[in-house]
Amino acid sequence: MSMGRAVQVFAGAMILVSVLLTEFVSQHFLWFTVFIGFNLIQSAFTGFCPATRVFKALGMKSGGVS
């Protein structure tokens, strides 16, 4: 799996988790969803994504076959 695909899977999973937390735990978890959306937007403009740094630190290669 490529780094880009891993980031997409991670972002999608975090959105789903935040929606579930909002529904079943507290409405305040909606801010977690807002944070994820903001991070996706700023990443598109700046090219900086904190998740890629975490994945690189865990040993994932930036290139590769998807």
Secondary structure per residue as TSV (DSSP state, phi and psi in degrees):
chain	resnum	aa	ss	phi	psi
A	1	M	-	360.0	134.8
A	2	S	-	-77.5	164.2
A	3	M	H	-61.9	-42.3
A	4	G	H	-61.3	-42.6
A	5	R	H	-66.7	-38.8
A	6	A	H	-62.7	-40.2
A	7	V	H	-66.2	-40.7
A	8	Q	H	-62.9	-43.7
A	9	V	H	-62.9	-43.8
A	10	F	H	-62.7	-45.4
A	11	A	H	-63.6	-43.7
A	12	G	H	-62.3	-41.9
A	13	A	H	-64.6	-40.9
A	14	M	H	-66.0	-36.5
A	15	I	H	-64.5	-45.3
A	16	L	H	-62.5	-41.9
A	17	V	H	-62.6	-43.1
A	18	S	H	-67.2	-35.2
A	19	V	H	-66.8	-42.2
A	20	L	H	-63.6	-41.7
A	21	L	H	-63.8	-39.0
A	22	T	H	-63.2	-42.1
A	23	E	H	-71.1	-42.1
A	24	F	H	-106.3	-14.7
A	25	V	T	-114.1	-63.9
A	26	S	-	-157.2	143.9
A	27	Q	G	-64.7	-18.9
A	28	H	G	-68.5	-18.7
A	29	F	G	-69.1	-9.0
A	30	L	H	-58.8	-31.5
A	31	W	H	-64.9	-29.0
A	32	F	H	-65.3	-41.3
A	33	T	H	-63.5	-42.1
A	34	V	H	-61.8	-42.5
A	35	F	H	-60.9	-43.6
A	36	I	H	-63.3	-44.8
A	37	G	H	-62.0	-44.2
A	38	F	H	-61.0	-42.4
A	39	N	H	-63.5	-38.8
A	40	L	H	-64.2	-40.9
A	41	I	H	-67.3	-47.3
A	42	Q	H	-65.6	-32.7
A	43	S	H	-65.0	-37.5
A	44	A	H	-64.6	-34.6
A	45	F	H	-86.9	-36.8
A	46	T	H	-99.0	-22.8
A	47	G	-	82.9	-2.7
A	48	F	-	-94.4	124.5
A	49	C	-	-133.3	115.8
A	50	P	H	-58.4	-32.1
A	51	A	H	-63.4	-35.1
A	52	T	H	-65.7	-35.9
A	53	R	H	-65.0	-39.9
A	54	V	H	-65.6	-45.5
A	55	F	H	-63.5	-39.2
A	56	K	H	-64.4	-40.0
A	57	A	H	-65.2	-28.7
A	58	L	T	-82.9	-2.3
A	59	G	T	101.1	7.0
A	60	M	-	-75.9	136.9
A	61	K	-	-80.4	145.5
A	62	S	S	-75.4	-27.1
A	63	G	S	-100.0	-170.0
A	64	G	-	128.7	171.7
A	65	V	-	-88.4	136.0
A	66	S	-	-80.8	360.0
